[in-house]
Amino acid sequence: MTDIKKHNANWKSRTRLVRGGIDRSQHGETSEAIFLTSGFRYDNAGTAEARFKNELPGFVYSRYSNPTVAMLENRIALYEGAEAACCVASGMAAVNTALMSILAAGDEVVAARALFGSCRYIIEDLLPRFGVKSTLVDGSDLQQWEAALTPKTRAVFLETPANPTLELVDIAAVAKLAHAVGALVVVDNVFATPVLQKPLTLGADIVVYSATKHIDGQGRCLGGIVLASRQLVEEKFMPFLKHTGPSLSPFNAWVLLKGLETLELRVAESCRSAARIADFLASRQGVARVSYPGRDDFPQAELARRQMAGGGPLVAFELEGDKERVFRMLDALSLIDISNNLGDSKSLVTHPATTTHQRLAPAERAKLGISDTLLRLSVGLEDAEDLIADLDAALSR
Ligand SMILES: *Cc1c(COP(=O)(O)O)cnc(C)c1O
């Protein structure tokens, strides 16, 4: 975590993604440098002492911070409109850092039931082992949130749109309820991307990303980001990160920095294609239901328009028939890849019931709307016509 410097406050968002946070070396390189170094040397012993006492700015050890990682932190903080950011090794390290840093034994956490599988593990299995009570609610039901919140609730955790059904949670409404009991609001903003949704402006306190997804956007490396106030970052996240060590490699930070430069362009193109694909699927025989936040028939279309600047790069849909028919369709795809990943330039399709959510009991899957015929499509950067042709041909088998 370092200061957000070397930027112009008037820069528009696209300029921030390309120019924000640059910290050039004495060589004046145009592209950001990769500082693949674990440690740093000091000109004299007094400087070393001053850096350790935080009396002099500068780097100490790459477990704490690193110039390339700091450039990424400054750039994403500037784009998100956050006071500060910390980058970590994966999205799950970001979720774990956000929650473990602010919770202690005796506290309570309330979370939306529809979560990325590993997030559910942290909330349901890990935190209770350390004396944190967790309660899961139906994220779209404000009465359930209100009933679950108590004066001991220190954090609420939610994902919107949620994986894999794309159900939304009203961030502003949940933040109001959570703040009334003094709880911090943590939003996993991966599915909306930083381009389409700004949780901090809607009342969230902490935003987490798997940068592995759309921020890299080309399926190359893992990374995670936590954004919040300077106070939270300095007092809660940095001590946790410094001493537990889920550090982001400077090389991965560099890949993600370059990913940010094209983030808006890529997300806009994937959203355009996703909207076309959702419309195609909605009119296609053999498709039982399409769930896309950008369509008027989306059950929470009004909320989607209110808190998102677009329908997003993911489409969920259910086929008619059974699991065997769905598998036949998946196996007949020749362009779109079967994968549990998302946010890649290559379009990827997932059967959540047998992969990402197979750990859940059938009754719990049913509660979440994850049927055996549900598919999640992460729309990449191929030509939308080729993607539609691939889906059309596979659906005909
Ligand atoms: C992928 C993902 C994560 C975890 O990120 P990793 O980088 O794989 O650790 C967390 N939340 C959501 C919504 C995700 O899609």
The ligand as an SDF file (V2000), in Angstrom:
LIG
                    3D

 15 15  0  0  0  0  0  0  0  0999 V2000
  -12.9360  -16.6230   -8.9330 C   0  0  0  0  0  0  0  0  0  0  0  0
  -13.6960  -15.9700   -7.8630 C   0  0  0  0  0  0  0  0  0  0  0  0
  -13.1630  -15.8690   -6.5750 C   0  0  0  0  0  0  0  0  0  0  0  0
  -11.8290  -16.4520   -6.2040 C   0  0  0  0  0  0  0  0  0  0  0  0
  -10.7680  -15.9170   -6.9460 O   0  0  0  0  0  0  0  0  0  0  0  0
   -9.3890  -16.6990   -7.2120 P   0  0  0  0  0  0  0  0  0  0  0  0
   -8.5640  -15.6870   -7.9240 O   0  0  0  0  0  0  0  0  0  0  0  0
   -9.7200  -17.9040   -8.0270 O   0  0  0  0  0  0  0  0  0  0  0  0
   -8.8390  -17.0810   -5.8810 O   0  0  0  0  0  0  0  0  0  0  0  0
  -13.9270  -15.2340   -5.6160 C   0  0  0  0  0  0  0  0  0  0  0  0
  -15.1420  -14.7270   -5.8940 N   0  0  0  0  0  0  0  0  0  0  0  0
  -15.6830  -14.8090   -7.1280 C   0  0  0  0  0  0  0  0  0  0  0  0
  -17.0270  -14.2450   -7.3820 C   0  0  0  0  0  0  0  0  0  0  0  0
  -14.9860  -15.4270   -8.1530 C   0  0  0  0  0  0  0  0  0  0  0  0
  -15.5130  -15.5200   -9.3760 O   0  0  0  0  0  0  0  0  0  0  0  0
  1  2  1  0
  2  3  1  0
  2 14  2  0
  3  4  1  0
  3 10  2  0
  4  5  1  0
  5  6  1  0
  6  7  2  0
  6  8  1  0
  6  9  1  0
 10 11  1  0
 11 12  2  0
 12 13  1  0
 12 14  1  0
 14 15  1  0
M  END
$$$$
